[in-house]
Amino acid sequence: MLKTLTLAAAVLALSAPAVLATAKAPAETYKGHELAKQATIPLANARAIALKARPGKITDQELEKESGGSGLRYSFDVTSRGKSYEVGIDAMSGKVLENAVETAAQEKAEARTERHEREAHPKP
């Protein structure tokens, strides 16, 4: 019994840093993370607000400058009941700015815009 408990404690101790690193990684690597210093609402809070407004699974997230609200917003793609929704949260107030089905045409247009942005501003 003591061996089992010791082994379990060792496994937990060794896996904890990996779990913590995994939990931190998405918050540090999402598109627009460099704008986070300007936001008064942290990403975790914005995610919670988005999921309260549209329960489901967040499949993509970004922080962007866009018209509406304060001009700085979190944008989440949320899959719910087989549909993809765009949920926008104001990064300064936490207000829900958008919560609508994202059509295939909208997704294509968004991908095209992002591609043009990457081409115009390539990363070094």
N, C-alpha and C positions, 0 to 999 in steps of 0.2 A: 504494500500500500504506500509506504514512504517513497519507494522508488518511482511509483507512478506519479505521485504528487511532485516529486523533484523533477521528473522528466517534463511534466506539464508546465511547471514554472519556467523551466529552461526554454521550452518552445515558445512560450508567451514572451519571455524576455528578449529572445532573438528575433521574433517576428514584429514586435512593437515598432521599432524604427522604420521598418519597411511599410507598415500600415500608415504610420504618420507621414512618411514621405509621399505615399500615394494620395493621401487625403489632401496634402498641400499642393501637389503638382497642378491640378486643373485651375486653381485660383491664380497661380502665378503664370500660367501659360495661355490663358484665353486671349482671343483677339481683342486688342484695345486695352490690355492690362496696364499699359503705360499711362493711361488716363485715370487710373484708379485714385491717384493722389488728389484729383480734382473733385471726386465724388464724395458726398457726405453719407451716402448709403453704402455700406459694404456689400460686396458680392453675395455673401451668404444671406444677408437680409433680403436683398433683391430677389434671390432665388426663392426664398420662402414666400415672398409676396406674390411672385409669379405663379408658384404652385398652388397658392391659396386661390388665386383668381382663375387658374386653369389647371386643375388636378391632372397629373399625368407624369410623363418622363421627359426631363430636359435632355435634348439630344445635341444642342449647340447653344453657345452663349458668347456674347461679345459686349463690349462697352464702346459706344460710338457717339460722335457728335452728329446730331441730326435735329432737324427742326421739330418744334413741338415741345411743350414743357420748358424745362430749363435749357434745353439744347444739348444735354448730356444724358444719355439713356443706356440702360442695359437692354439688350435684345435677346430673347430666349426663343428657341424653337422647342415647342412642347408637343409631344405625341400623346394624343388622348383619344381613346375609342377609335383607333385606326386612322385618325386624321392628324395633319400637321398644323399647328397653330403658331402664330407669331405673337409673343407677349412682350410688350415694351414697358419698362419700368423707369420712371424718372430717377436718375442717379442722385439728384439733390433732395427731392421731396419724398420719394417712395411711391408716388402716385402711379396707378396703372394708366398708361397712355394708349395702349393697344392690346387687344385680345381678340384676334380674328383668325379664321381659317386662312392658311396660306395656300394659294392655288399653285399648280405646277408652273403656270406662266409667271407668277410672282417669284417663285423659287429660281427659275431660269434667269429672270431679270436681275435678281439679287446676286446670283453667281457671276453673271456678266459684269456687273458693276464692280464686284470684288476683284475679278480678274483684271479689269482695267486699272483699278487702284494699285494692284500689285505691280503691274507693268510700268505704271507711271512713277511709282516709288519703290523700286526694288530694294530689298534688304542687302546691306553690305556683306 
